[in-house]
Amino acid sequence: MNAPRDSIPETGAETYLFASSNNGHITWLTDALGRLGSVVVLAPDAQSVDERITLLGPAAVFIDFSPDQSISASQLHQRLKRDWPALPVLATGVSAEPAAMLAALRAGVDDFIDITAPPTEAVSTLRMLLERRSGTQSSTRGCTLTLLGARAGLGVTTLATSLALALNDQSAAQAPARPSGRASRQGIALLDLGLPARDGLLYLDTQSGFSFVDGVRNLRRLDQTLLHTAVAHHTSGVAVLPLPSSLAQVREISHADSVALIKRLSDFYDFQIADLGGFSTIDFVAQTVREAQHNWVVCDQSIGAIVSTATLLKELRTRGIETERLALVVNKFDSHVGLSAKDIAERLELSLHHVLPARSAPLLSAASRGEMLIRTTRNDPYSQSVTGLARSLSQKYLPSTGQSPAKDSRWFALKSQISGLWKSSSEG
């Protein structure tokens, strides 16, 4: 092959990784997927697979299970399922070669592409797999919620920490009834990225020597063990990943790598609450919003907050963020102030998602004791309001029952056929 296939694809095209050393197979798959995006080739041992996935964000990975590559193919598949469980993995091979089919079956790939079949079948198989995975996205990847605040003082960090604790309680209560597909993820993560820095840690009375920047630098080796041993945890079990003590370190990492970390963490946690209150780097905020399932803009009734929030929204819109991706949470609401939550939503051109009552005195009193109001006074109007927000999220993303998605009939039939041949040969 003369083409530089491992170059970065053009913007807007889907990327697919293909671990193969067979030029004929590479050409076939590249041509078959040409209308869908670019195929980036990896060596069969794929030592650089983590780097490639982080850099390119592929829609799927193909692994060549030809007989001469089956051992390395199986090893690569094990790595992908361990470290990138949400990423679809397809095998390629010749269906007339039982060894290739058997190796793919034993490995447990998501689907199989027969390179002797018409290319349209590869496209159809890929699309069906991605549709199945998309339909069960909440089961394969955790939910990311961003809380945006145009400036400090709007109560974003208080809401983020309170919501993380409430979600953690509800997640723990539902844990015994979760579908088995969630076994690889657990708990709640608070990304304490708002300003003033590390206030989330302060509110939760937690210490951390491992920061968000450390997470980016260790992205390739991120696994359950590292997260359990390095990341700080509140006594409730909530994981907390704050900004570094020296904010100068933030300039040493790219926005793309930062967003890649947030996306990667969703493979390990049921929920991520990203506190971006007062965060000034608008490009990072915009990229994070694109990756999140929910984005709440927090604003209060003050004129300064409304003007600052309108400016933030304008900046986001210039970066392609549609208003439909954002919802408004009016915080510190006082019904005696002559400005309703609906009026604020109309001025900001956002849908009104929720209203949190003004409870500054009880919140301040709890904070002065090093406590969180949501844990000490659960019947307080603020606590009840946050608990309601958490309940709506947990009901949507943590159903008590679940069913596995329907299997594609062709791969299911092939697996049944190979299983029968395998069993017959073993008995013989």
C-alpha positions in Angstrom: 0.0 0.0 0.0 1.5 3.3 -1.0 -1.1 5.6 0.5 -0.3 7.1 4.0 -3.3 5.4 5.7 -2.3 6.3 9.2 -2.6 10.1 8.5 -5.3 12.0 10.4 -8.6 12.0 8.3 -10.3 15.2 7.1 -12.5 17.0 9.5 -16.1 15.8 9.5 -15.3 12.2 8.3 -15.9 9.3 10.6 -12.7 7.4 11.5 -12.3 3.6 11.7 -9.2 1.8 12.9 -8.2 -1.5 11.2 -5.6 -3.7 12.8 -4.2 -5.7 9.9 -1.0 -6.4 7.9 -2.8 -7.8 4.9 -2.7 -5.2 2.1 -5.5 -6.9 0.2 -7.8 -6.8 3.2 -6.9 -3.2 3.9 -7.7 -2.2 0.4 -11.1 -4.0 0.5 -12.2 -2.5 3.8 -11.0 1.0 2.8 -12.9 0.9 -0.4 -16.0 -0.6 1.3 -16.1 2.2 3.9 -15.0 5.0 1.6 -18.4 6.8 1.7 -18.6 6.6 5.5 -15.2 7.9 6.4 -11.5 7.1 6.6 -9.8 3.9 7.6 -6.6 4.3 9.7 -4.4 1.2 9.7 -2.7 -0.2 12.8 0.0 -2.9 13.1 -1.6 -6.2 14.2 0.1 -6.0 17.6 -1.2 -2.4 17.8 1.0 -1.0 20.6 -0.2 2.5 19.7 -3.9 1.7 19.9 -4.6 3.8 23.0 -2.9 6.8 21.5 -4.8 6.4 18.2 -8.1 6.0 19.9 -7.5 9.1 22.1 -6.3 11.2 19.1 -8.8 10.1 16.5 -11.9 9.1 18.4 -12.9 6.3 16.0 -16.5 5.2 15.5 -15.4 1.5 15.5 -12.4 -0.8 15.4 -11.9 -3.6 12.9 -9.5 -6.5 13.7 -8.2 -8.9 11.0 -8.8 -12.4 12.3 -7.0 -14.1 9.4 -5.3 -17.3 10.6 -1.8 -15.8 10.6 -3.0 -12.9 12.8 -5.5 -14.6 15.0 -3.3 -14.6 18.2 -2.5 -11.0 18.0 -6.1 -10.2 17.0 -7.5 -12.0 20.1 -5.0 -10.2 22.4 -5.9 -6.8 20.9 -9.6 -7.5 21.3 -9.1 -8.4 25.0 -7.2 -5.0 25.5 -10.0 -3.1 23.8 -12.8 -4.7 25.8 -10.9 -4.0 29.0 -9.7 -0.5 28.3 -12.3 0.8 25.8 -15.5 -1.1 26.6 -17.9 1.3 24.8 -16.0 1.1 21.5 -17.6 -1.3 18.9 -15.2 -4.0 17.7 -15.7 -6.0 14.5 -13.7 -8.9 13.2 -12.8 -9.3 9.5 -12.0 -12.6 7.8 -13.2 -15.1 5.3 -16.3 -17.0 6.3 -15.1 -20.0 4.4 -12.1 -20.2 6.7 -13.4 -21.9 9.9 -10.2 -20.9 11.8 -10.9 -17.2 11.3 -14.6 -17.5 12.3 -13.7 -19.7 15.3 -11.1 -17.2 16.6 -13.5 -14.3 16.3 -16.2 -16.3 18.0 -13.9 -17.2 20.9 -12.8 -13.6 21.2 -16.4 -12.4 21.5 -16.3 -9.6 18.9 -19.4 -7.5 18.3 -19.8 -8.6 14.7 -18.1 -10.2 11.7 -17.3 -8.8 8.3 -16.8 -11.3 5.5 -14.2 -9.8 3.1 -15.4 -12.1 0.3 -18.9 -10.7 0.4 -20.1 -7.5 -1.4 -18.8 -4.3 0.2 -22.4 -3.2 0.7 -22.8 -5.9 3.3 -19.9 -4.5 5.3 -21.6 -1.1 5.3 -24.9 -2.6 6.3 -23.4 -4.7 9.1 -21.5 -1.7 10.5 -24.6 0.5 10.4 -26.7 -2.1 12.2 -24.1 -2.5 14.9 -23.8 1.2 15.5 -27.5 1.6 15.6 -27.8 -1.2 18.2 -25.0 0.4 20.3 -26.6 3.9 19.9 -29.9 2.5 21.1 -28.3 1.3 24.3 -25.9 4.1 24.8 -27.0 4.7 28.4 -26.0 1.1 29.1 -22.6 1.2 27.5 -21.4 4.6 28.7 -22.1 6.8 31.7 -24.0 10.1 31.6 -22.1 13.4 31.6 -23.8 16.5 32.9 -22.1 19.9 32.6 -23.1 22.8 34.9 -22.2 26.1 33.3 -22.0 29.4 35.1 -21.0 32.7 33.5 -19.1 33.8 36.6 -18.3 32.9 40.2 -20.9 33.3 42.9 -23.9 31.8 41.1 -23.9 28.7 43.2 -22.8 26.3 40.6 -20.3 24.4 42.8 -22.8 24.1 45.6 -25.3 22.6 43.1 -22.6 20.3 41.6 -21.5 18.9 44.9 -25.0 18.5 46.2 -26.2 16.8 43.0 -23.2 14.4 43.1 -24.1 13.4 46.6 -27.8 12.9 45.8 -27.0 10.9 42.7 -24.5 8.8 44.7 -27.2 7.9 47.2 -29.7 7.0 44.5 -27.1 5.1 42.5 -26.1 3.0 45.6 -29.8 2.3 46.3 -30.3 1.0 42.8 -27.0 -0.9 42.4 -28.3 -4.4 43.3 -31.0 -4.2 40.5 -28.8 -2.9 37.7 -28.4 -4.8 34.5 -25.3 -6.8 34.2 -24.0 -4.6 31.4 -23.2 -1.9 34.0 -20.9 -4.1 36.0 -17.8 -2.4 34.6 -19.0 1.1 35.8 -19.9 2.4 39.2 -20.6 5.5 41.2 -20.4 9.2 40.6 -17.5 11.4 39.6 -17.4 15.2 40.3 -15.1 17.1 38.0 -14.3 20.1 40.1 -13.3 22.4 37.3 -15.0 25.6 38.3 -13.5 28.8 39.6 -12.5 29.6 42.3 -10.4 26.5 41.9 -10.9 23.4 44.0 -14.0 24.7 45.9 -15.7 21.4 45.3 -13.0 19.7 47.3 -13.4 22.3 50.0 -17.2 21.9 50.3 -16.8 18.1 50.5 -13.9 18.4 53.0 -11.7 16.2 50.8 -8.0 16.3 50.0 -6.6 15.4 46.5 -3.1 15.0 45.2 -4.3 13.8 41.8 -5.7 16.5 39.5 -7.5 16.7 36.2 -4.2 17.6 34.6 -2.7 14.4 36.0 -5.7 12.5 34.6 -5.0 13.9 31.1 -1.3 13.0 31.4 -2.2 9.5 32.4 -5.0 9.0 29.9 -3.4 6.0 28.1 -3.0 4.0 31.4 -6.3 5.0 32.8 -8.1 2.0 34.3 -10.2 1.0 37.4 -7.1 0.4 39.5 -5.6 3.9 38.8 -8.9 5.6 39.4 -9.5 3.7 42.7 -6.0 4.4 44.0 -5.1 7.9 42.7 -8.4 9.8 42.5 -9.7 11.4 45.7 -13.0 10.0 47.1 -15.4 11.7 49.5 -16.5 9.6 52.5 -19.8 8.9 50.6 -17.8 7.3 47.8 -18.1 10.2 45.3 -14.9 10.5 43.2 -13.5 14.0 42.9 -11.1 15.2 40.2 -10.2 18.8 40.8 -8.1 21.4 38.9 -4.5 21.4 40.0 -3.3 23.6 42.8 -1.3 25.6 40.3 -3.6 26.7 37.5 -0.5 27.3 35.3 -0.5 23.5 34.7 -3.8 23.8 32.9 -2.0 25.6 30.0 0.2 22.5 29.5 -2.6 20.3 28.3 -4.7 20.7 25.1 -8.5 21.1 25.0 -8.8 18.0 22.9 -7.0 15.9 25.4 -9.1 17.3 28.2 -12.3 16.4 26.5 -10.8 13.0 25.7 -10.4 12.4 29.4 -14.0 13.4 30.1 -15.2 11.0 27.4 -12.9 8.3 28.7 -14.1 8.6 32.3 -17.7 8.0 31.2 -16.6 4.4 30.6 -16.0 4.0 34.4 -18.6 6.1 36.1 -22.4 6.0 35.9 -22.5 9.8 36.1 -20.0 12.6 35.7 -20.9 16.0 37.0 -18.6 18.6 35.4 -18.6 21.9 37.4 -17.6 24.6 34.9 -18.9 27.5 36.9 -16.8 30.6 36.1 -14.5 28.6 33.7 -13.1 31.2 31.4 -11.7 29.0 28.5 -14.7 29.1 26.2 -13.3 26.7 23.6 -12.9 24.0 26.3 -16.4 24.7 27.5 -17.8 24.4 24.0 -16.1 21.1 23.3 -17.2 19.6 26.7 -20.8 20.7 26.0 -20.7 18.8 22.7 -19.7 15.5 24.4 -22.2 15.8 27.4 -25.6 14.3 27.4 -27.0 17.2 29.5 -25.9 20.8 29.8 -27.4 23.1 32.4 -26.8 26.8 32.5 -27.1 28.1 36.0 -28.2 31.7 36.5 -29.8 33.7 39.3 -32.1 36.8 39.3 -29.4 39.4 39.4 -29.0 41.7 36.4 -25.2 41.1 36.4 -25.7 37.3 36.2 -28.2 37.6 33.4 -26.0 39.9 31.3 -22.9 37.7 31.9 -24.9 34.6 31.0 -26.2 36.2 27.8 -22.6 36.9 26.9 -21.5 33.3 27.6 -24.3 32.0 25.4 -23.4 34.3 22.6 -19.8 33.0 22.8 -21.0 29.4 22.7 -23.3 30.0 19.7 -20.4 31.5 17.7 -18.7 28.1 18.3 -21.6 26.2 16.9 -23.4 25.3 20.1 -27.1 25.2 19.5 -29.5 26.5 22.1 -31.4 23.2 22.1 -28.4 21.6 23.8 -28.7 23.9 26.8 -31.3 24.1 29.5 -31.7 26.8 32.2 -31.5 26.2 36.0 -32.5 29.4 37.9 -30.7 29.3 41.2 -31.3 31.3 44.4 -34.8 32.1 43.3 -36.8 34.5 45.5 -40.5 34.9 44.6 -40.5 38.4 46.1 -38.1 39.6 43.4 -40.1 41.0 40.5 -38.4 38.8 37.9 -39.8 35.3 37.3 -37.8 32.3 36.2 -39.8 32.2 33.0 -38.8 35.8 32.2 -35.2 34.9 32.7 -35.5 31.9 30.4 -37.1 34.1 27.7 -34.4 36.7 27.9 -31.7 34.1 27.5 -33.7 32.2 24.9 -33.3 28.9 26.8 -35.8 26.3 27.9 -36.4 26.4 31.7 -35.4 23.1 33.3 -35.6 23.8 37.0 -35.8 26.4 39.7 -33.8 26.2 43.0 -35.0 28.2 45.9 -32.9 30.9 47.6 -31.6 29.2 50.8 -28.4 31.1 51.5 -28.6 31.1 55.3 -29.1 27.3 55.7 -26.4 26.6 53.0 -24.0 29.0 54.7 -24.7 27.6 58.2 -24.0 24.0 57.0 -20.9 25.1 55.2 -19.5 26.8 58.3 -19.7 23.4 60.1 -17.9 21.7 57.2 -21.1 19.9 56.2 -23.4 19.7 53.1 -27.0 20.8 53.6 -28.3 18.0 51.4 -26.8 15.4 53.9 -27.7 17.2 57.1 -31.2 18.5 56.4 -32.9 16.4 53.7 -36.2 18.1 54.2 -34.9 21.6 53.4 -36.5 23.0 50.3 -33.1 23.2 48.6 -32.2 19.6 49.5 -35.6 18.4 48.2 -35.2 20.3 45.0 -31.7 18.9 44.2 -32.9 15.4 45.2 -35.7 15.8 42.6 -33.2 16.7 39.9 -31.1 13.7 40.9 -34.1 11.4 40.8 -35.1 12.4 37.3 -31.6 11.7 36.1 -31.2 8.4 37.9 -34.6 7.2 36.6 -33.6 7.9 33.1 -30.0 6.5 33.2 -30.3 3.9 35.9 -33.3 1.8 35.1 -33.9 -1.1 37.5 -34.3 -3.6 34.8 -32.9 -3.9 31.3 -32.7 -6.2 28.4 -29.8 -6.9 26.1 -30.2 -5.6 22.6 -31.4 -7.9 19.9 -28.6 -9.7 18.1 -28.0 -9.2 14.4 -29.4 -12.4 12.8 -26.5 -12.9 10.3 -23.8 -12.9 12.9 -26.0 -14.9 15.3 -26.5 -17.5 12.6 -22.8 -17.6 11.8 -22.0 -18.1 15.4 -24.5 -20.8 15.8 -23.1 -22.5 12.7 -19.5 -22.3 13.8 -20.4 -23.3 17.4 -22.0 -26.5 15.9 -19.0 -27.3 13.8 -16.7 -26.6 16.7 -18.8 -28.9 19.0 -19.0 -31.6 16.4 -15.2 -31.6 15.8 -14.6 -31.7 19.5 -16.8 -34.7 20.0 -15.4 -36.4 17.0 
